Amino acid sequence: MNFGLINIDKSKGPTSYSVSEFVKRKLGLNKTSHMGTLDPKVTGVLPITLGRACKLAGYFIKHDKSYVGILHTHKEQSIEELQELIEDNFVGRIKQTPPHRSAVKVQERERTVYSWNLLEADETNRNFLFEARVEGGTYLRKLCSDLGEMIGGAHMEDLRRSAAGIFDESTIVRLEDFETAVDEYAAGDDSKLRAMIVPAEDAIKRVLPVVEIDKSAMKALRVGKPLLKTNVKGDVKIGKDECFVAFCGKKFVGVYKKTNEKGIFARPEFVKD
């Protein structure tokens, strides 16, 4: 519980921070953190790191996000012409300035929009169901408003995040079900809560390369010593400054960054006790 993640289904209304704080209070943890802010009006996938797993949040948060939503245009539009405009201006590497009410500094930055597809229009041809896959840190609301500047006005009417990195709706947990599982845990039955929590060591090896190390190195590595080339098993292809996870058998050791120092294979970024 103190080294895991839970994929919460965020509802409309609360902030991502308040959901994270709710999980922290219910589990009696010292710390939790959410991976990727969702506006209060946005719903969907909100992974929460628990306890010491918060130190690993940065390795998950950078990954791609997928969304479904409603684009509302201020006047009637052709879905074909609108899609063509999107393909020409808002797919691929784009420049975007975050909205003034955002969790980051408001300055222009580059992001990748992998896809933004209009699926269907309603009878007014002013409301369009869409799906999008974007680089982490891309603002869908801003994409919609930027498109609106080209067509006489548009805004995002509704949005739901369907995936964030390795987490999607197949593993999502409603807050009310989480609360029930915690109550059952307090009463002595941990089965539901255990099924909801993903061990951090299982999750991290799905986003970073895995390197197997020799058991003889464990004592030194536990106190933060660098990983030596002689500690690494097999022929490992890891580039300079690339991060990876070290395992000794089934035991998760930590996250390391490759270095080109003589005799040293990598230095620790995070070491699990």
C-alpha positions in Angstrom: 0.0 0.0 0.0 2.9 2.4 0.7 4.6 1.6 -2.5 1.9 1.3 -5.2 -0.4 3.1 -7.6 -4.2 3.2 -8.0 -6.0 4.2 -11.1 -8.9 6.4 -10.0 -11.9 7.3 -12.1 -12.1 11.1 -11.5 -15.6 12.5 -11.7 -16.7 16.1 -12.5 -16.3 18.6 -9.7 -13.3 17.8 -7.5 -9.8 18.9 -8.4 -7.1 16.3 -9.1 -5.4 17.4 -5.9 -8.5 16.9 -3.8 -8.9 13.4 -5.2 -5.3 12.6 -4.3 -5.8 14.0 -0.8 -8.9 11.9 -0.3 -7.0 8.8 -1.2 -4.2 9.8 1.2 -6.6 10.3 4.1 -8.5 7.1 3.5 -5.4 5.0 3.4 -3.6 6.9 6.2 -0.5 7.6 4.1 2.0 10.4 4.6 1.9 11.3 0.9 0.2 10.7 -2.4 0.5 12.4 -5.8 -1.6 12.4 -9.0 0.0 11.9 -12.4 -1.3 14.5 -14.8 -3.7 17.3 -13.7 -7.3 17.1 -14.9 -9.5 20.2 -14.7 -12.4 20.0 -12.3 -14.9 19.6 -15.2 -12.8 16.8 -16.8 -13.4 13.1 -16.0 -11.5 9.9 -16.4 -8.2 8.2 -15.8 -6.3 9.7 -12.9 -3.4 7.5 -11.6 -2.4 8.2 -8.0 1.0 7.2 -6.6 1.0 6.0 -3.0 3.6 6.6 -0.3 7.2 6.1 -1.5 6.0 5.5 -5.0 5.5 9.2 -5.3 9.2 9.4 -6.1 8.5 7.5 -9.3 5.7 9.7 -10.5 7.9 11.6 -12.9 8.7 8.4 -14.9 5.0 7.8 -15.5 3.7 11.4 -16.0 5.6 12.1 -19.2 3.9 9.4 -21.2 1.2 9.9 -23.8 -2.5 10.6 -22.9 -5.7 9.7 -24.8 -9.0 11.5 -24.6 -12.5 11.5 -25.9 -14.5 14.8 -25.9 -17.0 17.1 -27.5 -15.9 20.1 -29.6 -18.5 22.8 -29.8 -18.2 25.3 -32.7 -20.0 28.7 -32.6 -21.4 28.2 -36.0 -22.3 25.3 -38.3 -19.2 23.5 -39.8 -18.5 20.7 -42.2 -16.9 17.7 -40.4 -14.8 16.9 -43.4 -13.5 20.5 -43.8 -12.9 20.8 -40.0 -11.0 17.5 -40.0 -8.8 18.7 -42.8 -8.1 22.0 -40.9 -7.1 19.9 -37.9 -4.8 17.7 -39.9 -3.1 20.7 -41.5 -2.6 22.7 -38.3 -2.9 20.7 -35.1 -1.4 17.2 -35.7 2.3 16.5 -35.4 4.7 18.7 -33.6 2.9 21.9 -32.6 3.6 25.0 -30.5 1.2 25.7 -27.6 0.9 28.2 -24.8 -0.8 26.7 -21.7 -4.0 28.5 -20.6 -3.6 31.1 -17.8 -5.3 28.8 -15.3 -2.9 25.9 -15.5 -0.5 24.0 -13.3 2.5 25.1 -15.3 4.3 28.3 -16.3 2.4 30.1 -19.1 5.0 30.2 -21.9 5.0 28.7 -25.4 6.3 25.2 -25.7 6.4 22.4 -28.2 4.2 19.3 -27.9 3.2 16.4 -30.1 -0.4 15.7 -31.2 -0.3 12.1 -32.5 -3.9 12.1 -33.6 -7.1 14.2 -33.3 -10.0 12.7 -35.1 -13.6 13.9 -35.4 -15.8 10.8 -35.1 -19.3 12.3 -35.7 -21.4 15.5 -35.7 -24.8 16.1 -34.2 -27.8 17.3 -36.3 -26.7 20.9 -35.8 -23.2 20.4 -37.2 -21.9 22.4 -34.2 -21.1 19.6 -31.8 -18.4 17.1 -32.7 -17.4 13.9 -30.9 -13.6 13.5 -31.1 -10.8 11.3 -29.8 -7.2 12.4 -29.5 -3.9 11.0 -28.4 -1.3 13.6 -27.4 2.0 14.0 -25.6 1.8 14.5 -21.9 1.4 18.2 -21.0 -0.8 19.0 -24.0 -3.9 21.0 -23.3 -7.0 19.8 -25.2 -9.0 22.8 -24.1 -6.4 25.1 -25.7 -6.3 23.0 -28.9 -10.1 23.5 -29.2 -9.9 27.3 -28.6 -7.0 27.7 -31.0 -9.0 25.9 -33.6 -11.8 28.2 -32.8 -9.7 31.2 -33.7 -9.5 29.9 -37.2 -13.2 29.2 -37.7 -15.1 32.0 -35.9 -15.1 30.4 -32.5 -15.1 27.0 -30.8 -14.5 25.6 -27.4 -14.2 22.2 -25.6 -17.7 21.2 -24.3 -16.8 18.0 -22.6 -13.7 15.9 -22.0 -12.8 12.5 -20.6 -9.3 11.0 -20.3 -9.3 7.4 -21.5 -5.6 6.6 -21.0 -2.5 8.0 -19.3 0.6 6.0 -20.2 0.1 2.4 -19.0 -3.1 3.2 -17.3 -6.5 3.0 -19.1 -10.2 2.5 -18.4 -9.8 -1.3 -18.1 -8.2 -0.9 -14.6 -10.1 2.2 -13.5 -11.6 2.4 -9.9 -14.5 4.6 -8.9 -14.0 6.5 -5.7 -17.1 5.0 -4.1 -15.8 1.5 -4.8 -12.4 2.5 -3.4 -14.0 3.8 -0.3 -15.9 0.6 0.2 -12.7 -1.5 -0.3 -11.0 0.6 2.4 -13.8 0.1 4.8 -13.7 -3.7 4.2 -9.9 -3.6 4.7 -10.4 -1.9 8.0 -12.8 -4.7 8.9 -10.2 -7.3 8.1 -10.8 -8.1 4.4 -8.1 -6.7 2.1 -9.0 -8.6 -1.0 -10.8 -5.8 -2.9 -8.2 -3.1 -2.0 -5.3 -5.4 -2.9 -6.9 -6.0 -6.3 -7.1 -2.2 -6.9 -3.5 -1.3 -6.1 -0.8 -1.9 -8.6 2.6 -2.6 -7.0 5.0 0.1 -8.1 7.7 -2.4 -9.0 5.3 -4.0 -11.5 4.3 -0.7 -13.0 7.7 0.9 -13.4 9.1 -2.0 -15.4 6.4 -1.3 -18.0 7.7 2.2 -18.7 11.5 1.7 -18.3 14.0 -0.9 -19.6 14.8 -3.6 -17.1 18.4 -4.6 -16.2 19.2 -7.7 -14.1 22.0 -7.3 -11.6 24.1 -9.7 -9.6 23.1 -10.5 -6.0 26.6 -9.7 -4.7 26.0 -6.0 -5.4 22.9 -5.7 -3.3 24.6 -4.6 -0.1 26.4 -1.7 -1.7 23.4 -0.7 -3.9 21.1 -0.4 -0.9 23.2 2.4 0.6 23.2 4.4 -2.7 26.5 3.2 -4.3 26.7 3.4 -8.1 26.0 0.3 -10.2 29.3 -1.1 -11.5 29.7 -2.7 -14.9 30.7 -5.9 -13.2 27.4 -6.0 -11.3 25.3 -6.2 -14.5 24.2 -9.5 -16.0 24.2 -10.1 -19.7 24.8 -7.9 -22.7 22.8 -4.8 -21.9 22.1 -2.1 -24.5 21.4 1.2 -22.6 22.3 4.6 -23.9 24.1 7.3 -22.0 21.8 9.2 -19.6 19.0 6.7 -20.2 17.1 5.6 -17.2 16.3 2.0 -16.4 15.1 -0.2 -13.5 17.4 -2.6 -11.8 16.1 -6.0 -10.6 17.8 -8.8 -8.7 15.6 -11.7 -9.6 12.1 -10.6 -8.6 13.4 -8.0 -6.2 13.1 -4.4 -7.4 16.3 -2.5 -6.5 15.8 1.0 -7.9 15.9 3.3 -10.9 19.3 4.2 -12.3 20.7 6.5 -15.0 23.4 5.2 -17.4 26.8 6.9 -17.3 30.0 6.5 -19.3 32.3 6.8 -16.3 35.1 4.3 -16.2 34.0 1.1 -14.4 30.7 2.6 -13.5 27.6 1.5 -15.4 25.0 3.8 -13.8 24.2 6.0 -10.8 21.1 5.8 -8.7 18.0 8.0 -9.2 15.9 6.1 -6.7 16.8 3.2 -4.4 14.1 1.1 -2.7 14.9 0.2 0.9 
